[in-house]
Amino acid sequence: PSRLLEELGWSLGLVAANLKSARSNLARHRSYTLTNLAGLTIAITGCLLVLLYVRSELSRGTSYPKTDRIYRVVSWTLDEDGERRYNRGSDGRIGPALRDNFPEIEQILRSQTEWPMRVRAGEKVLQQQAISVMDPAVVSMLDLSFLAGSRERALATPDGAVLRESTAKALFGDENPIGKTVSLASHWGGDY
């Protein structure tokens, strides 16, 4: 034990001496030190941003159990400069056409997202960040779970709606939202 303590003391002494030497060198060469620290900071920040981007890309869509069987159709257009501009989706007629021509396709899901929109239920009005209008296949394709209502009847009618728990609580409080009317202020308008 005494030899171990002696070696530990020597190691700590060397570390302290090296830190003291480094501090004095850094103080003598301030511009060099600042340049190196700025470069190191930029490099580490760049690496972290790339890692966050890669993580985001690799985690996209992995929260659904059937991700190995779900594909997204995107479209592109040419802008004035002749460059391709990729769109997040495609014409709604493509899904049924693909299903009719490719028997391997089990289901299709068309989705359209509308950006900020007011949702009203009685006197309560919410400003939502986004609302998605989807085919009824969303329930089985994405294996959505329900706190109230049934998977079989959700979106069975054109005026049906599925709400997130937070939205239902904000609009209806502790009341059961099943059978209640929700109005949307959008270009479709209407009650759901």
KABEL-V41917 format. One record per backbone hydrogen bond with DSSP energy under -0.5 kcal/mol. CO is the residue of the C=O (numbers start at 1). NH is the residue of the N-H. Records with the same first field share a line. If there is no record, write none. Layout:
CO = NH  NH
//
This chain:
1 = 5
2 = 6
3 = 7
4 = 8
5 = 9
6 = 10
7 = 11
8 = 12
9 = 13
10 = 14
11 = 15
12 = 16
13 = 17
14 = 18
15 = 19
16 = 20
17 = 21
18 = 22
19 = 23
20 = 24
21 = 25
22 = 26
23 = 27
24 = 28
25 = 29
27 = 30
29 = 33
30 = 34
31 = 35
32 = 36
33 = 37
34 = 38
35 = 39
36 = 40
37 = 41
38 = 42
39 = 43
40 = 44
41 = 45
42 = 46
43 = 47
44 = 48
45 = 49
46 = 50
47 = 51
48 = 52
49 = 53
50 = 54
51 = 55
52 = 56
53 = 57
54 = 58
55 = 59
56 = 60
57 = 60
59 = 62
61 = 64
64 = 67
66 = 69
67 = 70
72 = 74
75 = 87
77 = 85
79 = 82
83 = 79
84 = 86
85 = 77
87 = 75
89 = 75
91 = 94
92 = 96
93 = 97
94 = 98
95 = 99
96 = 100
97 = 101
98 = 102
102 = 105
104 = 106
110 = 135
112 = 133
114 = 131
117 = 128
118 = 185
119 = 126
120 = 183
121 = 124
124 = 121
126 = 119  128
128 = 117
129 = 116
131 = 114
132 = 134
133 = 112
135 = 138
136 = 139
137 = 141
138 = 142
139 = 144
150 = 154
153 = 156
157 = 160
164 = 168
165 = 169
166 = 170
167 = 171
168 = 172
169 = 173
172 = 175
175 = 177
177 = 180
182 = 192
183 = 120
184 = 186
185 = 118
190 = 184
//
